[in-house]
Amino acid sequence: MSASTYDNSSISSLKGADRVRKRPAVIFGSDGIEGCEHSMFEILSNSIDEAREGFGTVVYVTRYMDQSIEIEDFGRGIPVEYNEREKKYNWELVFCELYAGGKYHNNAGGNYEYSLGLNGLGACATQYSSEYMDVEILRDGYKFNLHFEKGENIGGLMKTKFRHRHTGSKIHWKPDLEVFTDINLSLELYQSILKRQAVVNSGLRFVLKNETSPGEFETFEYYYENGIVDYVKELSHGKELTAIHFMEAERKGRDREDLDEYKVKMSFAFCFNNEYNALEYYHNSSFLEYGGSPDKAVRNAFVYAIDQYLKQNGKYTKNESKIQFSDIEDSLILVSNSLSTMTSYENQTKKAITNKFIQEAMTEFLREQLGIYFIENKMDAEKICEQVLVNKRSRETAEKTRINVKKKLGGNLDVANRVKKFVDCRSKDVSRREVYIVEGDSALGACKLGRDSEFQAIIPIRGKILNCLKAEYDKIFKSDVIIDLLKVLGCGVEINSKHNKDLNSFNLENLRWSKVIICTDADVDGYQIRTLVLTMIYRLAPTLIEKGYVYIAESPLYEITCRDKSYFAFNEAEKAEIIKKLEGKKYTLQRSKGLGENQPEMMWETTMNPETRRLIKVMPDDMEKTREMFDLLLGDNLSGRKEHIANFGHEFLALTDVM
């Protein structure tokens, strides 16, 4: 048949294992690492379903060095013998037929009323996608063994009389690289999955064994006695604004009038927290990355309940806009855990559920329960609503500030025309360009005359610069001095604040300089300006400090003149050394003048000539320690600052103007 022939013999279908092996993405959502992960979870979910039915309290998961996986539970053991109704062995139905299993009949009192694996694909699809799979089952006084290779059973069912102390199933398999492009499931992935399963299956212990060398294992355990309540407590790090609240209920309903009725069990644990926030949704033990019905219900109910409280208690100001869920989410830690006897997933990977009834039932339940909670917990209600309003107003202020900053810093910038008194250099080579940040117009004049205009630019600071560590962002970005400095730097701003993330515009590639040099007088006022400029960079562009772009130009403390020759001392030791060399000669000694009073030649020699100047690179060895020190000296820690001055202030008395 030629390649172009298309007739009745051209149509074919995939059969047996090929339905999975040739199209894994159809079953697992991906033929990459995500699909491999999902194939593992299908086996794990069967063990979880058994435990949740009351059979077994621990599940063992082993990650081997050869990338094979073993999952062992202590449930009832998978039935594998002959099935009269189906006229087949159960092991064939479970491991060799898609859409077969024990979870389709969800009538009251049946097996797996609330089940994670409802589609009958898991064990079979994972077996079909494996290089090999070994199954060991203990039940009914026997040990049953099965072996599969690349989707085919080898040797049939082996049945051995066995006196077992417990029942259960153990499955060891290796995902096949002929099916998946990547099978290297990381240790972190296993840890994340098992931790989440422990969260939503209270009282069920998960033991992870990770092979580190042949026959050697490290062990991790995950267990939450009180499920999502314990997990919310963990997420809150002891910083709760309100106590953790738990709610649960069970409902019956339909997604549509002509569809079957089903049950849903729901539970929620939440608290409010000023430092941490998190939203996590689980359904039938599956983590819903995209949420779906539970997420829509939470958003609707929390906005409704809190908005009602604010209106009824006169918390809004006149003409103030309504809260949004983002204002609540900023301070909310909530975990939901739901189960249903019928579930509609967006797809087989179960990242979101779409049940209309589940969404409606959750919304109604949450609205009602939040209303009761606010009545019964007046103090918590007040705290929550006050914080939500703070978040809302911060968001609105941040939005106005963002528009303002974008307007001021955005666009094609001709810096020389738009920044007052900025003096640019000629070179366009960023690797050579340097900018000197100097104090005042007089220093500008001296530096301008003393510089090399080919690669050295100057921007003066006019007036007192704001302490950026204590000021709010809206105030910071109203400062012309700061805006001008940011324009000259060109790299934008780094904002990590919860309410001001949209202000972030930092891009190191847009930095216009190889060196940012802070050049101030060697006196108390100069040191203060230097510190405030450093604080501004630390708050708004800390990467410049981390990457070593920021420098301090040392100014000489003393000028010593002898026979028309000048010597410059940058500290007391150097002064003593120069005087010693001039012993027996007549010289004059004076404190260095301010930069604005220096001659151009002196400015070039002491401060601007790359061959003779002294630059200190600002490079924090420990960013956390640096952050603490900035906060101590320039932040809101007033008592800490007083204590620091009392303990160490005497060391700096020589630098003050106090006699």
Secondary structure as the mmCIF struct_conf table of DSSP 4:
data_model
#
loop_
_struct_conf.conf_type_id
_struct_conf.id
_struct_conf.beg_label_comp_id
_struct_conf.beg_label_asym_id
_struct_conf.beg_label_seq_id
_struct_conf.end_label_comp_id
_struct_conf.end_label_asym_id
_struct_conf.end_label_seq_id
TURN_TY1_P TURN_TY1_P1 ALA A 3 SER A 4
BEND BEND1 ASP A 7 ASP A 7
HELX_RH_3T_P HELX_RH_3T_P1 ASN A 8 SER A 10
TURN_TY1_P TURN_TY1_P2 GLY A 16 ALA A 17
HELX_RH_AL_P HELX_RH_AL_P1 ASP A 18 ARG A 21
BEND BEND2 LYS A 22 LYS A 22
HELX_RH_AL_P HELX_RH_AL_P2 PRO A 24 PHE A 28
BEND BEND3 GLY A 29 GLY A 29
BEND BEND4 ASP A 31 GLY A 32
HELX_RH_AL_P HELX_RH_AL_P3 ILE A 33 ARG A 52
TURN_TY1_P TURN_TY1_P3 GLU A 53 GLY A 54
BEND BEND5 PHE A 55 PHE A 55
BEND BEND6 THR A 57 THR A 57
STRN STRN1 VAL A 58 ARG A 63
TURN_TY1_P TURN_TY1_P4 MET A 65 ASP A 66
BEND BEND7 GLN A 67 GLN A 67
STRN STRN2 ILE A 69 ASP A 73
BEND BEND8 GLY A 75 ARG A 76
BEND BEND9 GLU A 81 GLU A 81
STRN STRN3 TYR A 82 ASN A 83
TURN_TY1_P TURN_TY1_P5 GLU A 84 LYS A 87
STRN STRN4 LYS A 88 TYR A 89
HELX_RH_AL_P HELX_RH_AL_P4 ASN A 90 CYS A 96
TURN_TY1_P TURN_TY1_P6 LEU A 98 TYR A 99
BEND BEND10 GLY A 101 GLY A 102
BEND BEND11 TYR A 104 TYR A 104
BEND BEND12 ASN A 107 ASN A 107
TURN_TY1_P TURN_TY1_P7 ALA A 108 GLY A 109
BEND BEND13 GLY A 110 GLY A 110
TURN_TY1_P TURN_TY1_P8 ASN A 111 TYR A 112
BEND BEND14 GLU A 113 TYR A 114
BEND BEND15 LEU A 116 LEU A 116
BEND BEND16 ASN A 119 GLY A 120
HELX_RH_AL_P HELX_RH_AL_P5 GLY A 122 TYR A 128
TURN_TY1_P TURN_TY1_P9 SER A 129 SER A 129
STRN STRN5 SER A 130 ARG A 139
TURN_TY1_P TURN_TY1_P10 ASP A 140 GLY A 141
STRN STRN6 TYR A 142 GLU A 149
TURN_TY1_P TURN_TY1_P11 LYS A 150 GLY A 151
STRN STRN7 GLU A 152 ASN A 153
BEND BEND17 ILE A 154 GLY A 155
STRN STRN8 MET A 158 LYS A 161
BEND BEND18 ARG A 165 HIS A 166
STRN STRN9 GLY A 168 PRO A 175
TURN_TY1_P TURN_TY1_P12 LEU A 177 VAL A 179
BEND BEND19 THR A 181 THR A 181
HELX_RH_AL_P HELX_RH_AL_P6 LEU A 187 VAL A 200
BEND BEND20 ASN A 201 ASN A 201
TURN_TY1_P TURN_TY1_P13 SER A 202 GLY A 203
STRN STRN10 ARG A 205 SER A 213
TURN_TY1_P TURN_TY1_P14 PRO A 214 GLY A 215
STRN STRN11 GLU A 216 TYR A 222
TURN_TY1_P TURN_TY1_P15 GLU A 225 GLY A 227
HELX_RH_AL_P HELX_RH_AL_P7 ILE A 228 SER A 236
TURN_TY1_P TURN_TY1_P16 HIS A 237 GLY A 238
STRN STRN12 GLU A 240 GLU A 240
BEND BEND21 LEU A 241 THR A 242
STRN STRN13 HIS A 245 GLY A 253
BEND BEND22 ASP A 255 ARG A 256
TURN_TY1_P TURN_TY1_P17 GLU A 257 ASP A 258
BEND BEND23 LEU A 259 LEU A 259
HELX_LH_PP_P HELX_LH_PP_P1 ASP A 260 GLU A 261
STRN STRN14 TYR A 262 PHE A 272
STRN STRN15 ASN A 273 ASN A 273
BEND BEND24 ASN A 274 GLU A 275
STRN STRN16 ALA A 278 HIS A 283
TURN_TY1_P TURN_TY1_P18 ASN A 284 SER A 285
STRN STRN17 SER A 286 PHE A 287
TURN_TY1_P TURN_TY1_P19 GLU A 289 TYR A 290
STRN STRN18 GLY A 291 GLY A 292
HELX_RH_AL_P HELX_RH_AL_P8 SER A 293 GLN A 312
TURN_TY1_P TURN_TY1_P20 ASN A 313 GLY A 314
BEND BEND25 TYR A 316 TYR A 316
HELX_LH_PP_P HELX_LH_PP_P2 THR A 317 THR A 317
TURN_TY1_P TURN_TY1_P21 LYS A 318 ASN A 319
HELX_LH_PP_P HELX_LH_PP_P3 GLU A 320 ILE A 323
HELX_RH_AL_P HELX_RH_AL_P9 PHE A 325 GLU A 329
TURN_TY1_P TURN_TY1_P22 ASP A 330 SER A 331
STRN STRN19 LEU A 332 SER A 340
BEND BEND26 THR A 341 MET A 342
STRN STRN20 TYR A 345 TYR A 345
BEND BEND27 GLU A 346 ASN A 347
TURN_TY1_P TURN_TY1_P23 GLN A 348 THR A 349
BEND BEND28 LYS A 351 LYS A 351
STRN STRN21 ALA A 352 ILE A 353
HELX_RH_AL_P HELX_RH_AL_P10 LYS A 356 GLU A 376
HELX_RH_AL_P HELX_RH_AL_P11 LYS A 378 LEU A 409
BEND BEND29 GLY A 411 ASN A 412
HELX_RH_AL_P HELX_RH_AL_P12 VAL A 415 ARG A 418
BEND BEND30 VAL A 419 VAL A 419
TURN_TY1_P TURN_TY1_P24 LYS A 420 LYS A 421
STRN STRN22 VAL A 423 VAL A 423
BEND BEND31 ARG A 426 ARG A 426
TURN_TY1_P TURN_TY1_P25 VAL A 430 ARG A 432
STRN STRN23 GLU A 434 GLU A 439
HELX_RH_AL_P HELX_RH_AL_P13 GLY A 440 GLY A 450
BEND BEND32 ARG A 451 ARG A 451
TURN_TY1_P TURN_TY1_P26 SER A 453 PHE A 455
STRN STRN24 GLN A 456 ILE A 461
BEND BEND33 GLY A 463 GLY A 463
HELX_LH_PP_P HELX_LH_PP_P4 LYS A 464 LEU A 466
TURN_TY1_P TURN_TY1_P27 CYS A 468 LYS A 470
BEND BEND34 ALA A 471 ALA A 471
HELX_RH_AL_P HELX_RH_AL_P14 TYR A 473 ILE A 476
TURN_TY1_P TURN_TY1_P28 PHE A 477 LYS A 478
HELX_RH_AL_P HELX_RH_AL_P15 ASP A 480 LEU A 489
BEND BEND35 CYS A 491 CYS A 491
TURN_TY1_P TURN_TY1_P29 LYS A 498 HIS A 499
HELX_RH_3T_P HELX_RH_3T_P2 LYS A 501 LEU A 503
HELX_RH_3T_P HELX_RH_3T_P3 LEU A 508 ASN A 510
BEND BEND36 SER A 514 SER A 514
STRN STRN25 LYS A 515 CYS A 519
BEND BEND37 ALA A 522 ASP A 523
HELX_RH_AL_P HELX_RH_AL_P16 VAL A 524 LEU A 540
HELX_RH_AL_P HELX_RH_AL_P17 PRO A 542 GLU A 546
TURN_TY1_P TURN_TY1_P30 LYS A 547 GLY A 548
STRN STRN26 VAL A 550 ALA A 553
HELX_LH_PP_P HELX_LH_PP_P5 GLU A 554 PRO A 556
BEND BEND38 LEU A 557 LEU A 557
STRN STRN27 TYR A 558 CYS A 562
TURN_TY1_P TURN_TY1_P31 ARG A 563 ASP A 564
STRN STRN28 LYS A 565 ALA A 569
BEND BEND39 PHE A 570 ASN A 571
HELX_RH_AL_P HELX_RH_AL_P18 GLU A 572 LYS A 581
TURN_TY1_P TURN_TY1_P32 LEU A 582 GLY A 584
BEND BEND40 LYS A 585 LYS A 585
STRN STRN29 THR A 588 ARG A 591
HELX_LH_PP_P HELX_LH_PP_P6 SER A 592 GLY A 594
HELX_RH_3T_P HELX_RH_3T_P4 LEU A 595 GLU A 597
BEND BEND41 ASN A 598 ASN A 598
HELX_RH_AL_P HELX_RH_AL_P19 PRO A 600 MET A 603
HELX_RH_PI_P HELX_RH_PI_P1 TRP A 604 MET A 608
TURN_TY1_P TURN_TY1_P33 PRO A 610 THR A 612
STRN STRN30 LEU A 615 LYS A 617
BEND BEND42 ASP A 621 ASP A 621
HELX_RH_AL_P HELX_RH_AL_P20 MET A 623 LEU A 634
BEND BEND43 GLY A 635 ASP A 636
HELX_RH_AL_P HELX_RH_AL_P21 LEU A 638 PHE A 648
HELX_RH_3T_P HELX_RH_3T_P5 GLY A 649 LEU A 655
BEND BEND44 THR A 656 ASP A 657
#
